[in-house]
Amino acid sequence: MFKTNIMIGLLMLALFSHAQYQGWNLFESTASPVPRHAGGLGRTYHK
């Protein structure tokens, strides 16, 4: 049982790593896209 859990965990980690490398996003349809420059804009001019 322990070896099975380790193997399943390693397979899931490999799948997640592969998905990140490919740029897959599970929540792409529900998330609102925010430009990267818009997030840092407020911090740049913060007084």
Secondary structure, DSSP 4 states (H G I P E B T S, - for coil): -HHHHHHHHHHHHHHHHHHHHHT--TTTTTSPP--HHHHHHHHHT--
